[in-house]
Amino acid sequence: MQGLCNRNLTFLDVGTTILVEGKMPFVRAKHRGQKSYYYLVENKREGTKVRQRIIRYLGAKPPTEEELKNILKEVSQ
């Protein structure tokens, strides 16, 4: 996977940084055996602990830049 960048998102090998309404969700790859599953997640502090909240399941293949833009539009509404 190549690194893609514009002013709203940065797409890296394993993750994406996106600014949506003051939040900073990113794409997380979870590996189960030979397969990888991709999620849009954000970190939230709950007291002294940091929890990861899954915003959306993205599928078993990495999302393209265009798919991420469409997801951002849906999430920000």
CYANA upper distance limits for C-alpha pairs under 8 A (distance plus 0.5 A):
  1 MET  CA     12 LEU  CA      8.16
  1 MET  CA     13 ASP  CA      6.31
  2 GLN  CA     11 PHE  CA      8.48
  2 GLN  CA     12 LEU  CA      7.51
  2 GLN  CA     13 ASP  CA      7.36
  3 GLY  CA     10 THR  CA      7.92
  3 GLY  CA     11 PHE  CA      5.96
  3 GLY  CA     12 LEU  CA      5.33
  3 GLY  CA     13 ASP  CA      7.15
  4 LEU  CA     10 THR  CA      6.49
  4 LEU  CA     11 PHE  CA      5.59
  4 LEU  CA     12 LEU  CA      7.42
  4 LEU  CA     65 GLU  CA      8.18
  5 CYS  CA      9 LEU  CA      6.58
  5 CYS  CA     10 THR  CA      5.09
  5 CYS  CA     11 PHE  CA      6.76
  6 ASN  CA     10 THR  CA      7.03
  8 ASN  CA     18 ILE  CA      6.72
  8 ASN  CA     19 LEU  CA      6.99
  9 LEU  CA     16 THR  CA      7.43
  9 LEU  CA     17 THR  CA      6.19
  9 LEU  CA     18 ILE  CA      5.25
  9 LEU  CA     19 LEU  CA      7.63
 10 THR  CA     16 THR  CA      6.07
 10 THR  CA     17 THR  CA      5.86
 10 THR  CA     18 ILE  CA      7.36
 11 PHE  CA     15 GLY  CA      6.79
 11 PHE  CA     16 THR  CA      5.02
 11 PHE  CA     17 THR  CA      7.27
 11 PHE  CA     65 GLU  CA      8.04
 12 LEU  CA     16 THR  CA      6.33
 14 VAL  CA     27 VAL  CA      7.67
 14 VAL  CA     28 ARG  CA      7.16
 14 VAL  CA     29 ALA  CA      6.85
 15 GLY  CA     26 PHE  CA      6.34
 15 GLY  CA     27 VAL  CA      5.05
 15 GLY  CA     28 ARG  CA      6.14
 15 GLY  CA     29 ALA  CA      7.90
 16 THR  CA     25 PRO  CA      8.17
 16 THR  CA     26 PHE  CA      5.01
 16 THR  CA     27 VAL  CA      5.36
 16 THR  CA     28 ARG  CA      8.33
 17 THR  CA     24 MET  CA      6.83
 17 THR  CA     25 PRO  CA      6.65
 17 THR  CA     26 PHE  CA      5.21
 17 THR  CA     27 VAL  CA      7.84
 18 ILE  CA     23 LYS  CA      8.49
 18 ILE  CA     24 MET  CA      5.94
 18 ILE  CA     25 PRO  CA      6.15
 18 ILE  CA     26 PHE  CA      6.65
 19 LEU  CA     23 LYS  CA      6.26
 19 LEU  CA     24 MET  CA      5.35
 19 LEU  CA     25 PRO  CA      7.44
 20 VAL  CA     24 MET  CA      6.82
 20 VAL  CA     25 PRO  CA      7.95
 20 VAL  CA     72 LEU  CA      7.81
 20 VAL  CA     75 VAL  CA      8.34
 20 VAL  CA     76 SER  CA      6.58
 21 GLU  CA     76 SER  CA      7.35
 23 LYS  CA     42 GLU  CA      8.07
 24 MET  CA     42 GLU  CA      6.91
 25 PRO  CA     40 LEU  CA      6.92
 25 PRO  CA     41 VAL  CA      5.74
 25 PRO  CA     42 GLU  CA      4.81
 25 PRO  CA     43 ASN  CA      7.95
 26 PHE  CA     40 LEU  CA      6.06
 26 PHE  CA     41 VAL  CA      6.01
 26 PHE  CA     42 GLU  CA      6.85
 27 VAL  CA     38 TYR  CA      7.02
 27 VAL  CA     39 TYR  CA      6.00
 27 VAL  CA     40 LEU  CA      5.08
 27 VAL  CA     41 VAL  CA      6.72
 28 ARG  CA     38 TYR  CA      6.11
 28 ARG  CA     39 TYR  CA      5.68
 28 ARG  CA     40 LEU  CA      6.78
 28 ARG  CA     41 VAL  CA      7.14
 29 ALA  CA     36 SER  CA      6.67
 29 ALA  CA     37 TYR  CA      6.05
 29 ALA  CA     38 TYR  CA      5.08
 29 ALA  CA     39 TYR  CA      7.01
 30 LYS  CA     36 SER  CA      6.05
 30 LYS  CA     37 TYR  CA      5.70
 30 LYS  CA     38 TYR  CA      6.87
 30 LYS  CA     39 TYR  CA      8.41
 31 HIS  CA     35 LYS  CA      6.33
 31 HIS  CA     36 SER  CA      4.88
 31 HIS  CA     37 TYR  CA      6.88
 32 ARG  CA     36 SER  CA      6.66
 32 ARG  CA     37 TYR  CA      8.33
 35 LYS  CA     60 ALA  CA      7.95
 36 SER  CA     60 ALA  CA      6.39
 36 SER  CA     61 LYS  CA      7.89
 37 TYR  CA     58 LEU  CA      8.05
 37 TYR  CA     59 GLY  CA      6.35
 37 TYR  CA     60 ALA  CA      4.98
 37 TYR  CA     61 LYS  CA      7.41
 38 TYR  CA     57 TYR  CA      6.85
 38 TYR  CA     58 LEU  CA      5.69
 38 TYR  CA     59 GLY  CA      6.05
 38 TYR  CA     60 ALA  CA      6.56
 38 TYR  CA     61 LYS  CA      7.43
 38 TYR  CA     62 PRO  CA      6.89
 38 TYR  CA     63 PRO  CA      8.47
 39 TYR  CA     54 ILE  CA      7.14
 39 TYR  CA     55 ILE  CA      7.93
 39 TYR  CA     56 ARG  CA      6.28
 39 TYR  CA     57 TYR  CA      4.99
 39 TYR  CA     58 LEU  CA      5.62
 39 TYR  CA     59 GLY  CA      7.85
 40 LEU  CA     54 ILE  CA      6.59
 40 LEU  CA     55 ILE  CA      5.93
 40 LEU  CA     56 ARG  CA      5.63
 40 LEU  CA     57 TYR  CA      6.84
 40 LEU  CA     58 LEU  CA      7.24
 41 VAL  CA     52 GLN  CA      7.04
 41 VAL  CA     53 ARG  CA      6.01
 41 VAL  CA     54 ILE  CA      4.87
 41 VAL  CA     55 ILE  CA      5.69
 41 VAL  CA     56 ARG  CA      7.55
 42 GLU  CA     52 GLN  CA      6.17
 42 GLU  CA     53 ARG  CA      5.87
 42 GLU  CA     54 ILE  CA      7.14
 42 GLU  CA     55 ILE  CA      7.63
 43 ASN  CA     50 VAL  CA      6.90
 43 ASN  CA     51 ARG  CA      6.13
 43 ASN  CA     52 GLN  CA      4.94
 43 ASN  CA     53 ARG  CA      6.63
 44 LYS  CA     50 VAL  CA      6.03
 44 LYS  CA     51 ARG  CA      5.75
 44 LYS  CA     52 GLN  CA      6.67
 44 LYS  CA     53 ARG  CA      7.50
 45 ARG  CA     49 LYS  CA      6.25
 45 ARG  CA     50 VAL  CA      4.79
 45 ARG  CA     51 ARG  CA      6.58
 46 GLU  CA     50 VAL  CA      6.46
 46 GLU  CA     51 ARG  CA      7.32
 58 LEU  CA     62 PRO  CA      8.19
 58 LEU  CA     63 PRO  CA      7.42
 59 GLY  CA     63 PRO  CA      8.42
 63 PRO  CA     67 GLU  CA      6.34
 63 PRO  CA     68 LEU  CA      6.85
 64 THR  CA     68 LEU  CA      6.78
 65 GLU  CA     69 LYS  CA      6.80
 66 GLU  CA     70 ASN  CA      6.87
 67 GLU  CA     71 ILE  CA      6.69
 68 LEU  CA     72 LEU  CA      6.55
 69 LYS  CA     73 LYS  CA      6.89
 70 ASN  CA     74 GLU  CA      6.99
 71 ILE  CA     75 VAL  CA      6.57
 72 LEU  CA     76 SER  CA      6.44
 73 LYS  CA     77 GLN  CA      7.03
